Amino acid sequence: MLLHSFSFSSRLLQSTSQSVRIDYEANHLCSRRRNLTVSSTLASLRFGTDVIVEIAHNKPLIAATLCAAAGQLAKPFMASILYRRDFDPKAAISAGGFPSTHSSAAVVTAMSIGLERGFSDSIFGFAVVYAALTMYDAQGVRREVGVHART
């Protein structure tokens, strides 16, 4: 009987030490995952010259920025030509007016994504829908502003 209880106790100790080892390995793995998550989060927060170089190679972003700048800079000229107003350089930094900076940036983003990734890519489809919604919303806002200005 004593031998039987000893063998039962040793098996219990083995199973206990095995479960402790499994718990230790699980906790160690979990803490390693937490460390990996923290380190990957910190790695994504890095900002240096390599990030600037990556941004400089983003063609749709560069195209949208240049198009928005060109649209904003064209506003004083368009106002004087189309609406026969005096040339006002302040129009270049004001919101509203023609051309719509938001619409032109959305359209050129969709076009550059289509040229870069292909016109059958789902991202191009998403960009076209986004550009269409932007243009529709800009047209509606401009119409309402015009109605409000008349009343």
C-alpha positions in Angstrom: 0.0 0.0 0.0 2.8 2.3 0.8 4.5 1.6 -2.5 1.2 2.2 -4.3 0.8 5.6 -2.6 4.4 6.5 -3.4 3.9 5.7 -7.1 0.6 7.7 -7.1 2.4 10.6 -5.4 5.3 10.5 -7.9 2.8 10.5 -10.8 1.0 13.4 -9.2 4.3 15.3 -8.8 5.2 14.5 -12.4 1.9 15.7 -13.7 2.1 18.7 -11.5 5.6 19.6 -12.6 4.5 19.0 -16.2 1.5 21.3 -15.8 3.8 23.9 -14.2 6.2 23.6 -17.1 3.3 23.9 -19.6 2.0 26.9 -17.7 5.5 28.5 -17.6 5.9 27.9 -21.4 2.5 29.3 -22.1 3.2 32.4 -20.0 6.6 32.8 -21.6 5.1 32.5 -25.1 2.3 34.9 -24.1 4.8 37.4 -22.7 6.9 37.1 -25.8 3.8 37.8 -27.9 3.1 40.9 -25.8 6.7 42.0 -26.3 6.4 41.4 -30.0 3.2 43.4 -30.1 4.8 46.2 -28.1 7.9 46.2 -30.2 6.0 46.0 -33.5 3.8 48.9 -32.3 6.9 50.9 -31.5 8.4 50.0 -34.8 5.4 51.3 -36.6 5.8 54.6 -34.7 9.2 55.2 -36.1 9.8 58.3 -38.1 13.0 58.9 -39.9 14.5 59.4 -43.3 13.4 55.9 -44.5 9.8 56.8 -43.9 10.2 60.1 -45.8 11.7 58.2 -48.7 8.8 55.7 -48.6 6.3 58.6 -48.7 8.2 60.3 -51.6 7.7 57.1 -53.6 3.9 57.1 -53.1 2.8 58.2 -56.5 -0.9 58.6 -55.8 -0.1 60.8 -52.8 2.3 62.9 -54.7 -0.1 63.3 -57.6 -3.0 64.3 -55.3 -0.8 66.8 -53.5 0.4 68.4 -56.7 -3.1 68.5 -58.2 -4.5 70.1 -55.0 -1.8 72.7 -55.0 -2.4 73.5 -58.7 -6.1 73.7 -58.2 -5.7 76.1 -55.2 -3.2 78.3 -57.1 -5.5 78.4 -60.2 -8.5 79.8 -58.2 -7.6 83.5 -58.5 -7.1 83.2 -62.2 -10.4 81.2 -62.7 -12.3 83.7 -60.6 -11.0 86.6 -62.7 -11.6 84.9 -66.0 -14.9 83.0 -65.4 -16.7 85.4 -63.1 -15.0 88.7 -64.3 -13.9 89.5 -60.8 -10.7 91.4 -59.9 -7.6 89.3 -59.5 -7.5 88.4 -55.8 -4.4 86.4 -54.6 -6.2 85.6 -51.3 -8.5 83.3 -53.3 -5.6 80.9 -53.5 -5.9 80.2 -49.8 -9.6 80.4 -49.4 -12.1 77.5 -49.3 -14.7 77.1 -52.0 -14.8 78.3 -55.5 -13.8 76.7 -58.8 -11.9 74.4 -59.3 -12.8 72.1 -56.4 -9.6 71.0 -54.8 -11.2 68.0 -53.1 -12.7 66.7 -56.3 -9.6 67.2 -58.4 -7.4 65.5 -55.7 -9.8 62.5 -55.5 -10.0 62.1 -59.3 -6.2 62.3 -59.8 -5.8 59.8 -56.9 -8.1 57.3 -58.6 -6.4 57.9 -62.0 -2.9 57.4 -60.6 -4.0 54.2 -58.7 -5.5 52.9 -61.9 -2.3 53.7 -63.9 -0.1 52.2 -61.2 -2.0 49.1 -60.1 -4.2 48.5 -63.1 -7.8 49.4 -63.8 -9.1 46.0 -62.8 -7.7 46.3 -59.3 -10.3 46.6 -56.4 -8.4 49.5 -54.9 -9.0 51.4 -58.2 -12.7 50.7 -57.9 -12.8 51.9 -54.4 -10.9 55.1 -55.4 -13.4 55.8 -58.3 -16.4 55.4 -55.9 -14.7 57.7 -53.4 -14.0 60.3 -56.2 -17.6 60.1 -57.4 -19.0 60.6 -53.9 -16.6 63.5 -53.4 -17.7 65.2 -56.6 -21.4 64.6 -55.9 -21.1 66.0 -52.4 -19.1 69.0 -53.6 -21.7 69.7 -56.3 -24.5 69.5 -53.7 -22.8 71.8 -51.3 -22.0 74.4 -53.9 -25.7 74.4 -55.1 -26.9 74.9 -51.5 -24.4 77.7 -50.9 -25.6 79.4 -54.1 -29.3 79.1 -53.0 -28.4 80.4 -49.6 -26.5 83.3 -51.1 -29.6 84.3 -53.2 -31.9 84.4 -50.3 
